[in-house]
């Protein structure tokens, strides 16, 4: 696929090895059968805590990776617990985005706006993404940005605006490694023209400012912020023009995969993240496996296409009782199989004195426990051995006495960002960090 780091190329010193983050999200929660159902073996969460927990059938594919993963329970975003179950996907990596989404986006009819997501907070605000060709890689099953409370992206810029996601493997591969048409000079001229157009747009927008109401001025400020973010991307692209893109071979990649072949699509997207990390094309990647907009989402049919006989949303709703428990547990196991594949791919690639997995933190999970219940997120943290993570445990961070007394998920985000090298003790509504991992 891509050339490994050979000794003749000059191996990186351990302190220079890149640190990376991959965040993978799925909607609608997991199987959590009642204790008296007789089917607790299909529960996503283990039955006991600590280092001696037993893998349930739902997470069985990860059993051989015990030393590389931590299963986490009792974490959620406090503000998100108060809203509708379909509305929490937008906030998985932001935490504080509820007020802007409801009041700005829905209340006044403006575009989808949130607060900065964890990946962009590190990559853009703290500039950890400035040393690679791409600041970040944003993927999903549906592509684009979606709509307020039904977003198709996990990533939000520092301005709170959504970063459009890519959902076609061939397009992702072309963006990462493809050859651009035209000479370097022609591409530079094209970027220069784009910059000129942006300058003109900004000047025209500013000339309107004194004629606008306060509400319209706020919208204009948002617009100008978006223009500046585009300008920064244009400047970045121009700076990288003379640096050849990594050369990789697409043999074995199913770049033609689409939502009608979900198995190939999910695996290929994960392969592309691995390639992006392996070639140091980016150090931040997010992947939304499916969206909560079940009615028009291309991902809603994944489960029926894979033989589960119901669409994703209906499968989740029926997953807490009767035969639905096993069916939904098998879907959890299916997704865990893909996570297993991703972890093993990263672990198989040598980097410095360790592996790609040793320098990559993986956050995998959902913003629901049971379907539409926005507490006790099912989460797995994996990898990052060289970043100081201590895995091999199932840890809970609530008292277990009330449904809504979870610890803030942002506490985990503080831990992640500090292990990545960010000098900040806060994120969103965090109250500290999690030192148990």
N, C-alpha and C positions, 0 to 999 in steps of 0.2 A: 504494500500500500504506500508507505512513505519510508524513506531511509531512516534507520535508527541512528541514534547518536553514537558515532564510531569514535574510537580512540584517536584516529588520525585527524578528526575534526576538532579535537581539543575538548575534553570533557569539562563540563561546568563544575566548579567547586560547589559543594553542598549548599553553602550560603547563597549561591547565585541561582539555584534551581527555582524556577517559577512556582508560585503558589496559585492554585486555581480553584474556582467554584463552579459546580454544576448543580442547578436546582431543577428538579423534575416534579411536576404537579399532576394529580389526577382528581376529578371532582366526585361528589356524591358519597364520600365516606367509604366505610369498609364493613365487612360482616362482623356483627357483635351480638351473637345469639344469647338469649337469656340463660342464666345458670341452670334453670330447670328444663331447658329444651332438649337435653340429651345430645346436643350437637356442638358443645363448646370446643371440640377439636377443630372446628371451622372458624373460630374466632380469629380475627387479625391479631389482637393483642394476646401475648402469652398470659397464662394463668397465674404465674408467680413472678416476682421481681428479682432483681439482682443478677449475679453472674451465672447462677445455676438454672436459669429459666429454660423451659422446653419449647422448641419450635412447634407451632400449631401447623395443621395442614395448609392453612392459608399462606404461611411464610416458609414452607418446607424447602423451596428452591434455594433459600439463603443459608441453610443450616451449615454448609461447609465453609461459609464465610464468617462464622461467628466472631472470630478475632478481628475482623475488619469492619464490623458494624455495631451501632448502638441503636436499640429500639427505644423510642421516647414516647411517653404518654403524659397527659395532664398539662399540656401547653396549648395556649390559644391566644388570639388577640382580644383583649377585653372589650374594646369597642365593637368588634365584629360579632360578639355574642348577642348583641341587641338587635340585629337586623335579620332580614329574611334569609332563608337557607340558600336560595339561588344566587344571593348577592355577594358571597364571600370570596369567590375566586379572584376578583380584582385585587384583593387586599392581602393575598397570601404572602407576598414579599414586601409589603409596605406597612401594614398594621394600622397606620393613622389615616388611611384614605377615605374613611366613611363619610365624614362631614363634607369634604370637597365633592365626593361623588354624588351624594344625595342633594345637597343644597346648591352646588354650582352646576353640576351637570344636568340633573333632573329638574331642580327648582327653577332655574333660569333658562334652561334649554341650550346651554353651551355644550361644547364638545367634551368628550370623556377626559376627565382630569382627576388626578390622584395625588399622592405624595411620592417621593423618590423610593424606588425599590432597593432592596439590599444590594443586589448586584451592581446597580448603577451608582449607588452611594459609594461603593468601593472603587468601581471602575472609573467614574467620572468626577464625583465630588472630591475623592481622595487620590485621583489620578493613577490608580494602580493598573489601569488599562491603557496607559499612554505608550507603553513600550512594545506593543504588538500592532500588527497591521489593522486589526479590528478591535475596537474598544470592547465589544461584546458580541455574542451570537444569540439571537432571539428566535426560538422555534415554537411552532404549535401545530396542531392537526388542522386548524381552520385557516390560519393566516390572517394578516392584517391586524386591526386593533379591536374589532368587534364594536360593542356598544356599552354604555354605562351599566354596570353591575352584571354584564355578560361579556366581559372582555375576552379577546383571543390572544392576549399577551400577558406575561407575568412581569414584564420590565417597564418601568416608568422612569423617565428622565428626572434630573433634579428639579425641573419646572413642574413636575407632576403630569406631564403629557405622556401618553402611551408610546412605546417604541414598537412599530409594526413588526409582527413576527412573519417568518418565512415558513411555508408548509410544503414546498415542493423540493424533494431531495436534489433533483437536477439543478434547480436554481441555487440551492445552498452550495452545492459543489462548485458551480460556476462562479459564484460570488467569492468563495474562499480560494479557489485554485485555478479558475479558468483564465484563458488568455483574452485580454480586451482587444477589440479591433482598433486599428489605427496606431500611429506612432506615439511615442511618449510626448512629443511636441503637440500632436493633435489632441491628445487627451488633456494636456495641460491647458491648451487654448479653450477646450470645452469647459473645463472647471473654472477657468477665468471668466468665461461668459456667464456661467451660473452664479459666480460671485458678484458680477456686475448686476445681474437681474435682482439678486437678493438686496444689494445696496439700494437699487431703485425702489423696490417694494418697501423697504424700511423708511426711506425718505418720504414716499407718498403716504405711508401710514402715519408718520409723525405729523405731517401737514394737516391731518384731520383732527388731531388730538384736541385742539381748543374748541372744536365744534361739536364735541360728543358729550353725552351724559356721563355721569359717574359710572354707571353700569357698563356702558359701551367703552369707556376708557379702560376699565378692568379687562374687558375682552381684548382690547387692542394691546394692552401690556402682555397678556398671555400670548397673543399672536407674535409680537416682537420677540418674546423669549423663544418661541418656537423657531423663528427665523434665525436667531443667533445660534441655536443648537444645530440647525442645518449648515450654517456657515462654518461652524467648528468641524463638522464632518467633512465638508468640502476641503477645508484647509488640511485636514488630516490625510485625505486621499491624495492631495497634491504632493504632500511631503513624502508619501510612500511610493510615488510613481517610479522612481529609479531603483527601488529595491525589488528584485525579482520575487514573485510569489513562490511559495514552496511547490516543488514538483512531486506530485503523487499520481498513482495509477488507480483508475476507477474500477479496474477489474475486480469482480466480486461484489461490488456495490450495486444494489438494485435501485438505481437512480430513477427508474420509471415508476416506482411504487407511488400509489396514491391512496386516498381514503377507501377505495374499494378493495384494497389489499392491505388491511391494517397490520398484519403480522410483519410483512416486508417493510411497510412504512415506518413502524416504530423502531424496528431493528436498524434500518438504514439511517434514520435520524440519530440514533445513538452512535452508530459508526462514524457519522460525520462529526459529532462532538469529540469523539476520541481522536480523529484525524486533526481537527482544529487545535486540540490541546497538544498532540504529539509534535506538530509542526510549529508550535508556539505562534499560531496565527491569532489566537485570542486566549484569554485566561478566565473569561466569564461566559457562561452559557446557561440559558434557561430554556426549558422545554415543557410546554403545556400539552400533556398527552390528550386531553379532551377538555371541552368547554362546558359550562353550565347552561348554555343556550340550547337546550336539547331539541327544541322544535325545529330549528333550522341548522343545527350544527352537523357538519359532516361526520363528526366523531360519534354521534348518537347511535349510528348503525354498526359501530365496530363489533359490539357483542353479538348481534344477530348474524353478522357476516362470519363470525368465528364459531358459530354453532351453539350459542347460548339461548337461542329461540326468542329472546326479548331484546328490545333496544336498551341502551345503557341506563337511561333514566328509569325505565320500568323495572329492569333487573335490580337496580339499587333499592327501589321502593319495596320490592317483594323479598328483600334479602334478609329480613330479620325474623322470619317465621316459616314453619313448615319446610317444604322442599326448597323454598327460596334461599334458605340459609346455606345449604350446600352449593347451590348454583352460584350464589354471590361469592362464597368462599373460594370457589374454583376460579372465579374471575380475579379475585385478589391474588390467588396463586399464579395465575397467568401473568399478571403485571409483575409480580415478584420474580418470575422467571426472566423477564426482560431486565430488571434491575440486576439480577445475578449475572446476566450476560455482559452488561455494561461494566460492572465492577471487575469481572474477570478479564475483560479486554484491557482495561487500564492496568491491571496487575500483571499482565503478560508483557508489557512494554518496559524495557529497562530505561532508566534515566539516572545518570550519575551513579551513585552508590545504592540506588534503590529502584523503585518503579514509578511509573506515571501515577499510579494510585496513591503512592506515599505522599505525593505533592498535590493531590486533588481532594478537596472536600466535596462530598455529594450530599445534598439535602433532598430527600424524597418524601413526599407525603401529600396530604389533602387538608382542606380547610373545613372538613366535616368529620365527625366521628361516625355516628349513624347518619343516614341520609338527611340532609338539611339541618342537622344539629351542629351549631358552630362552636363546639367546645371539644376538649380532649382530642386534639388533632392526632391522627395516626402518622407518626414521623419516624424516619430512619436516617441516621447520620452515618456516613460511611467514608472510609479512606482517611487521608491526611495524617498518616503516621509521622511523617517528618515535620508536621505542623503541631505535633504535641498531643494529638487526640488519643485517648485511652478507651478502646472499645471492648466489646464482649459482655455488655450488660443490657438489661431492660430496666430503665429508670422511669419513675413517675414523679411528677412535680405538682400534684394536687393532694389534698387531704383525703380524698375518697369519700367524703361525707356529704358533699353537695355537688350538683351538676355543673355549677358555674363558678367554681373557686380555683380554676386553673391558674398557673403562673403565666406571666406574659411571654408569648413566643419570642418577642423582641429581645428577651434576655439571652436566648440562644443566638440571636443575630449579633448581639454584642460579642459573644464568645467567638463566633465565626469571624467577624471582622477583625478582632484583635489578633486571632491566629493567622489571618491573612496579612497583617502588618499595618492595619489602620490604627492610628493613634486617637481613638475616640472611645469613651466609656458609655456612650448613649446611642440608642437608635429608637425612634418612635417613642412608645410609652414604656420603655425598659425600666426596670428597677434595680438592675445589677447584671451580673453575668452568671453563667452556669459553669462551675468549676469541676463538677463531677465527671465531665468527659475530657 
